[in-house]
Amino acid sequence: MPVAASAIYFLNLRGDVLINRLYRDDVGGNMVDAFRMHIMQTKELGTCPVRQIGGCSFFYMRISNVYLVIVVSSNANVACAFKFVVEAVALFKSYFGGQFDEDSIRNNFVLIYELLDEIMDFGYPQNLSPEILKLYITQEGVRSPFSSKPTDKPVPNATLQVTGAVGWRREGLVYKKNEVFLDIVESVNLLMSSKGSVLRCDVTGKILMKCFLSGMPDLKLGLNDKVGLEKESQLKSRPAKSGKTIELDDVTFHQCVNLTRFNSEKTVSFVPPDGEFELMKYRITEGVNLPFRVLPTIKELGRTRMEVNVKVKSVFGAKMFALGVVVKVPVPKQTAKTSFQVTSGRAKYNAALNCIVWKIRKFPGQTESTMSAEVELISTMAEKKSSTKPPIQMEFQVPMFTASGLRVRFLKVWEKSGYNTVEWVRYITKAGSYEIRC
Amino acid sequence: MSGHDSKYFSTTKKGEIPELKEELNSQYKDRRKDAVKKVIAAMTVGKDVSSLFTDVVNCMQTENLELKKLVYLYLINYAKSQPDLAILAVNTFVKDSQDPNPLIRALAVRTMGCIRVDKITEYLCDPLQRCLKDDDPYVRKTAAICVAKLYDINAELVEDRGFLETLKDMISDSNPMVVANAVAALAEIQENSTRLIFEITSNTLSKLLTALNECNEWGQVFILDALSRYRAADAREAENIVERVTPRLQHANCAVVLSAVKMILQQMELITSTDVVRNLCKKMAPPLVTLLSSEPEIQYVALRNINLIVQKRPTILAHEIKVFFCKYNDPIYVKMEKLEIMIKLASDRNIDQVLLEFKEYATEVDVDFVRKAVRAIGRCAIKLERAAERCISVLLELIKLKVNYVVQEAIIVIKDIFRRYPNTYESIIATLCESLDNLDEPEAKASMIWIIGEYAERIDNADELLESFLESFPEEPALVQLQLLTATVKLFLKKPTEGPQQMIQVVLNNATVETDNPDLRDRAYIYWRLLSTDPEAAKDIVLAEKPVISDDSNQLDASLLDELLANIATLSSVFHKPPEAFVTRAKPSAPRPDDDDFPDGGEPTAYSESLSQGSDRASAAPPPSSSGAPQPPAPAAVPDLLGDLIGLDNALVPVDQPAAAPRPSLPILLPSSNGQGLQISAQLTRRDGQVFYSLLFENSSLAALDGFMIQFNKNTFGLAAAGPLQVPSLQPGSSATTLLPMVLFQNVLPGPPSSLLQVAVKNNQQPVWYFNDKIPLQALLMEDGKMERQSFLETWKSLPDANEVAKELPSAVLQSVDGTVERLAAANVFFVAKRKNGNKDVLYLSAKVPPSVIFLVELTAAAGVPGVKCAVKTPNPEMSLLFFEAMEALLK
């Protein structure tokens, strides 16, 4: 049964109810007390997001300073429930101008109730597209940033659009200048052993799109992925162009993409929602270009002193540069004093994190930078030092670089009025969980 | 950009409710709207604003959609507590359901369906009928779900009005979202019905598969979940289905992906071509891996499901073990699940890498995770024979770290490794013994003691080691005591020298005389007797070769696994329990008491009780309702069957004859003509001071019926079943009687006393049957109702005269005073005194009705002449009517 929820609660960190909406009769109104008592007030919080108490099951997620709790008593679809929460939060954020916290909930509770009534019926999720909902669920003071119409006029065919086959785009959009912005955002995840061998490495990327297009355009996106190119050359019966191709491990698409067509022709074709959305996500494990190499050496000099040397090498093109590079080097809890030398950036000891935090604002390609630190420890009574050694973690952003090598080959836009479109493409690679054990 | 509603939460004064009332009745629209907002805010924070019902409902007739929605929201929350007032809203609902604006039409139907008040339900039907055929798909899709709501309130009504047929027609609707919601509604109705309502034919299948491409993400989930019940006719059809479902694997919505995976796995069972299967496995791996880059909560759900999937089809993710390596910042619940899957995927090919990971995890901060990592190494050693040595060397390295809990956990797993590979790795015992002093956990201690006992002949100072444990024997937990006992016996059998002999004396003494633990004592006595009668036999038994243990990491049995896989993405797949184990299925009974809310105080004991019940049920065998092996035929039915076979003449005396004796006396409550061949006769009776519901089930239908369950609606005495209904599977033509013990005051119906008892009985094959019975008060009269003359008089005087009620019982006869007194005493109406009044006898009697309502009775009648005047005096005169009925029945 794809029921996702019998009731949904928004609680603040103290457990006060901010919003509650019962969708079905099979859970009592006070089940939230059980949640408060048995999960929030115990150590169980955070040990498992799906719990059973009495005859009811609870799924919960924390988003900023709010717990969203779903209660069911049947064998509900948990995947559906969590995804519903994620999408609902995205919807609320888009209504509240990007905010979702206790204050914004209290300030918009009438709107939230109205939305909750609309996006779920009897526990079954309905249309959650912000674009469409904003056509007919409006509040004074809350205006859709993309809406070109005044919001107080009811939209005559809103209902058709909610239920329509293109339930994510409304008709009759007009833009003077037709523009599409594509952002390819990649996160590199790395787990490297202390000996420098790569244990796990993958890239999760997403293509974010911002569309300002008139009418009902059909779009087609071409990437330099191997399967797509092969299929294309097959269809057009001409050899594939040479050049770097990449192999995507997996792709998932926004609901606007025609999956059947992708399956048969390997082309990404879609009618986009208006405004900003995530067109696709992909994952790559082969042939990842790591932007940084990290070489740590940690020497223990006796019981109370250690020496930490970290060398970071940028291995992307010399013309590019990384921004906001942060290297967190863990040190033992009983650190008393630290002193550093860095070739660039600034380093600081952060006692709360038990880390030396080394920041470099701008890191050019094909260069290297080192930090050497001396750490003095308090000599403790305990003979053995804590055996736990968290990994070195790294954060960075490299604009105009893709760790996967993915490139957009083309983006075609068809609309019956035949207007011209301007397309903008940006690439950026960020650190996902970039960890080096030491 | 954002609103400023928070002001509505601020309380102004103490007299909030009257103030709100005034504002709600204000002549200004804006003030009314603000007031409703305040009411909703108060409702949200848990204040009771039900007293404002009429005032809020008065605001309903408005053009303002926002205000209307708020009023509707209020109605959903409070209509149940004010059912009589809720009717006020009906007119507006009906009017709104004909509004030109489709949003308002849909809103009206959506809201009405959420108001579970019988009176409103009746009015819902006509608007619903209209809206199901509305021109606007938005209204239709809302109406489709509303049918499911109505079915939940009143299933009969839905069937009578033909809504099910309309719903089925909606599968062919031109609008994909209407189709999706209709499918969701039908699937839910099917789940709560025993009749086949939503049959998926190949025709429906192809329609729905086409709709799959067009509807939104949630609709795809509804359709995929409904279709996963479909069984393809052959491999070819299965392949076709799979082909049309596979594109869904690329969807960004995790629920769509998991539902698609579920469906593909189901169909794969039928597919015979190994190529196709291999290809499908290849296609499913990447989407499953991608789920691991979503939110941690979704990752958790995915991991629990992957755990099941790899048990069924290990090949799917055989090469992907790296993606399950834990990130340092993963939440602990994700790490634990990843670890579990890593063990399942560990193979000779990847074990080196896996061991390096486990070793790394064993040095992390979270103690539970560390323990699990150490245990994982042991499980890999047991699973992979060729890697066992490497696993052990990693364990030894970890022991050298001397972190206490790591060492203890390692010892526990090493014990298992010894069991798995006897006589292979005993060389490491010496290393283990070094840590002996630091053991403080029972399981680790017990494991170490087992090792010492098992290998006593190879450990030079085994006796010394054990002796050190013996000192604290009485204080040790049972687990350790049992191991100590066994280990000492082993030691003695292996080295029957003086030291061990003394030790065994001490242990046996401790474990027999000094202990309260029956397990320990029994085991000790067995050893004692064995050792004293035949030491050689003892040797054979105690030192016998043990069966080799195997890896338990694929622990789910095949049928459970299949059931769980059919439930992918649902709670069942997360808990790894079949749905019946945690879903309390009191659902199909419509006359459900509506006070099943949690008590306001929320006593923790109540929760923990039901918790433990839940887990008990989970660990016990699946309940009879699960589709398992057919139930053994009813014992009561056996003689009948045998009789038929052997010929009745010389047949066995039917065993159930005495039990069947009360048969003719039971009134028929559900005639077989109404019960599709099932006839139920029942009556409340009293035996040995307890109330029973005596039931007779006769099955004259053509199918066997099983899984009987019973439920009682609220009633005056709060009668409810004290246990489950024990009715065996009823073969066609057979019958069964049962005595269901009853308890009182479980679900008391407030209001004037009534003898009405509403009963619902269900079984696995038929819909739920409802019937009415009368509560005969004579079955409730208590044994301790006897009163002495003196107290009778005092009580009589103490009660006001208004409490005296009299009635003529025309059909009752007083044959003889003595006979009547005897008969009444047997029915717990006790004789107190008698006198003569002219030609009439006057009897004084006493009786007691639970909880302890005393009835003082005066019967006046002429012997042998029909017609008895019965007067009662009781603190609870409303109940006297029931009492008269009882007396009339008793005096007939």
Chai-1 contact restraints between the chains, C-beta under 6 A:
chainA,res_idxA,chainB,res_idxB,connection_type,confidence,min_distance_angstrom,max_distance_angstrom,comment,restraint_id
A,M1,B,E188,contact,1.0,0.0,6.0,A-B,restraint_1
A,M1,B,E191,contact,1.0,0.0,6.0,A-B,restraint_2
A,P2,B,V221,contact,1.0,0.0,6.0,A-B,restraint_3
A,P2,B,F222,contact,1.0,0.0,6.0,A-B,restraint_4
A,P2,B,D225,contact,1.0,0.0,6.0,A-B,restraint_5
A,D25,B,R116,contact,1.0,0.0,6.0,A-B,restraint_6
A,G28,B,D597,contact,1.0,0.0,6.0,A-B,restraint_7
A,G28,B,F598,contact,1.0,0.0,6.0,A-B,restraint_8
A,G29,B,D597,contact,1.0,0.0,6.0,A-B,restraint_9
A,N30,B,D597,contact,1.0,0.0,6.0,A-B,restraint_10
A,N30,B,F598,contact,1.0,0.0,6.0,A-B,restraint_11
A,M31,B,F598,contact,1.0,0.0,6.0,A-B,restraint_12
A,D33,B,G602,contact,1.0,0.0,6.0,A-B,restraint_13
A,A34,B,Y607,contact,1.0,0.0,6.0,A-B,restraint_14
A,T47,B,Y333,contact,1.0,0.0,6.0,A-B,restraint_15
A,C48,B,Y333,contact,1.0,0.0,6.0,A-B,restraint_16
A,P49,B,E297,contact,1.0,0.0,6.0,A-B,restraint_17
A,P49,B,Y300,contact,1.0,0.0,6.0,A-B,restraint_18
A,V50,B,V574,contact,1.0,0.0,6.0,A-B,restraint_19
A,Q52,B,F582,contact,1.0,0.0,6.0,A-B,restraint_20
A,I53,B,Y607,contact,1.0,0.0,6.0,A-B,restraint_21
A,G54,B,Y607,contact,1.0,0.0,6.0,A-B,restraint_22
A,G54,B,S610,contact,1.0,0.0,6.0,A-B,restraint_23
A,G55,B,T584,contact,1.0,0.0,6.0,A-B,restraint_24
A,S57,B,L571,contact,1.0,0.0,6.0,A-B,restraint_25
A,M61,B,E297,contact,1.0,0.0,6.0,A-B,restraint_26
A,S74,B,V583,contact,1.0,0.0,6.0,A-B,restraint_27
A,N75,B,T570,contact,1.0,0.0,6.0,A-B,restraint_28
A,N75,B,L571,contact,1.0,0.0,6.0,A-B,restraint_29
A,N75,B,S572,contact,1.0,0.0,6.0,A-B,restraint_30
A,N75,B,P579,contact,1.0,0.0,6.0,A-B,restraint_31
A,N75,B,V583,contact,1.0,0.0,6.0,A-B,restraint_32
A,A76,B,L571,contact,1.0,0.0,6.0,A-B,restraint_33
A,N77,B,A569,contact,1.0,0.0,6.0,A-B,restraint_34
A,N77,B,T570,contact,1.0,0.0,6.0,A-B,restraint_35
A,V78,B,V301,contact,1.0,0.0,6.0,A-B,restraint_36
A,V78,B,L571,contact,1.0,0.0,6.0,A-B,restraint_37
A,V78,B,V574,contact,1.0,0.0,6.0,A-B,restraint_38
A,A79,B,C254,contact,1.0,0.0,6.0,A-B,restraint_39
A,A79,B,A255,contact,1.0,0.0,6.0,A-B,restraint_40
A,A79,B,L258,contact,1.0,0.0,6.0,A-B,restraint_41
A,A79,B,V301,contact,1.0,0.0,6.0,A-B,restraint_42
A,A79,B,A569,contact,1.0,0.0,6.0,A-B,restraint_43
A,C80,B,V221,contact,1.0,0.0,6.0,A-B,restraint_44
A,C80,B,A255,contact,1.0,0.0,6.0,A-B,restraint_45
A,F82,B,E297,contact,1.0,0.0,6.0,A-B,restraint_46
A,F82,B,I298,contact,1.0,0.0,6.0,A-B,restraint_47
A,K83,B,N253,contact,1.0,0.0,6.0,A-B,restraint_48
A,K83,B,C254,contact,1.0,0.0,6.0,A-B,restraint_49
A,K83,B,A255,contact,1.0,0.0,6.0,A-B,restraint_50
A,V86,B,E295,contact,1.0,0.0,6.0,A-B,restraint_51
A,F96,B,S2,contact,1.0,0.0,6.0,A-B,restraint_52
A,G97,B,M1,contact,1.0,0.0,6.0,A-B,restraint_53
A,S104,B,S2,contact,1.0,0.0,6.0,A-B,restraint_54
A,R106,B,S6,contact,1.0,0.0,6.0,A-B,restraint_55
A,N107,B,S2,contact,1.0,0.0,6.0,A-B,restraint_56
A,N107,B,G3,contact,1.0,0.0,6.0,A-B,restraint_57
A,N107,B,H4,contact,1.0,0.0,6.0,A-B,restraint_58
A,N107,B,D5,contact,1.0,0.0,6.0,A-B,restraint_59
A,N107,B,S6,contact,1.0,0.0,6.0,A-B,restraint_60
A,N108,B,S2,contact,1.0,0.0,6.0,A-B,restraint_61
A,N108,B,G3,contact,1.0,0.0,6.0,A-B,restraint_62
A,N108,B,D5,contact,1.0,0.0,6.0,A-B,restraint_63
A,F109,B,D5,contact,1.0,0.0,6.0,A-B,restraint_64
A,V110,B,D5,contact,1.0,0.0,6.0,A-B,restraint_65
A,V110,B,K37,contact,1.0,0.0,6.0,A-B,restraint_66
A,Y113,B,L73,contact,1.0,0.0,6.0,A-B,restraint_67
A,E114,B,K69,contact,1.0,0.0,6.0,A-B,restraint_68
A,D121,B,I145,contact,1.0,0.0,6.0,A-B,restraint_69
A,F122,B,I145,contact,1.0,0.0,6.0,A-B,restraint_70
A,F122,B,K149,contact,1.0,0.0,6.0,A-B,restraint_71
A,Y124,B,A184,contact,1.0,0.0,6.0,A-B,restraint_72
A,P125,B,W218,contact,1.0,0.0,6.0,A-B,restraint_73
A,Q139,B,G3,contact,1.0,0.0,6.0,A-B,restraint_74
A,G141,B,G3,contact,1.0,0.0,6.0,A-B,restraint_75
A,T159,B,P102,contact,1.0,0.0,6.0,A-B,restraint_76
A,T159,B,D136,contact,1.0,0.0,6.0,A-B,restraint_77
A,T159,B,Y138,contact,1.0,0.0,6.0,A-B,restraint_78
A,V162,B,Y138,contact,1.0,0.0,6.0,A-B,restraint_79
A,T163,B,P137,contact,1.0,0.0,6.0,A-B,restraint_80
A,T163,B,Y138,contact,1.0,0.0,6.0,A-B,restraint_81
A,T163,B,K141,contact,1.0,0.0,6.0,A-B,restraint_82
A,T163,B,N175,contact,1.0,0.0,6.0,A-B,restraint_83
A,T163,B,M177,contact,1.0,0.0,6.0,A-B,restraint_84
A,A165,B,E214,contact,1.0,0.0,6.0,A-B,restraint_85
A,G167,B,N216,contact,1.0,0.0,6.0,A-B,restraint_86
A,R200,B,K322,contact,1.0,0.0,6.0,A-B,restraint_87
A,R200,B,F325,contact,1.0,0.0,6.0,A-B,restraint_88
A,T204,B,S293,contact,1.0,0.0,6.0,A-B,restraint_89
A,D249,B,P286,contact,1.0,0.0,6.0,A-B,restraint_90
A,D250,B,P286,contact,1.0,0.0,6.0,A-B,restraint_91
A,D250,B,P287,contact,1.0,0.0,6.0,A-B,restraint_92
A,D250,B,T290,contact,1.0,0.0,6.0,A-B,restraint_93
A,V251,B,Q250,contact,1.0,0.0,6.0,A-B,restraint_94
A,T252,B,Q250,contact,1.0,0.0,6.0,A-B,restraint_95
A,T252,B,A252,contact,1.0,0.0,6.0,A-B,restraint_96
A,T252,B,T290,contact,1.0,0.0,6.0,A-B,restraint_97
A,F253,B,Q250,contact,1.0,0.0,6.0,A-B,restraint_98
A,F253,B,A252,contact,1.0,0.0,6.0,A-B,restraint_99
A,H254,B,A252,contact,1.0,0.0,6.0,A-B,restraint_100
A,Q255,B,E217,contact,1.0,0.0,6.0,A-B,restraint_101
A,L259,B,P247,contact,1.0,0.0,6.0,A-B,restraint_102
A,L259,B,Q250,contact,1.0,0.0,6.0,A-B,restraint_103
A,T260,B,N213,contact,1.0,0.0,6.0,A-B,restraint_104
A,T260,B,P247,contact,1.0,0.0,6.0,A-B,restraint_105
A,N263,B,P247,contact,1.0,0.0,6.0,A-B,restraint_106
A,R283,B,T290,contact,1.0,0.0,6.0,A-B,restraint_107
A,S387,B,T363,contact,1.0,0.0,6.0,A-B,restraint_108
A,S387,B,L401,contact,1.0,0.0,6.0,A-B,restraint_109
A,S387,B,V403,contact,1.0,0.0,6.0,A-B,restraint_110
A,T388,B,T363,contact,1.0,0.0,6.0,A-B,restraint_111
A,T388,B,E364,contact,1.0,0.0,6.0,A-B,restraint_112
A,T388,B,V365,contact,1.0,0.0,6.0,A-B,restraint_113
A,P390,B,Y328,contact,1.0,0.0,6.0,A-B,restraint_114
A,P391,B,Y328,contact,1.0,0.0,6.0,A-B,restraint_115
A,S433,B,K327,contact,1.0,0.0,6.0,A-B,restraint_116
A,E435,B,Y328,contact,1.0,0.0,6.0,A-B,restraint_117
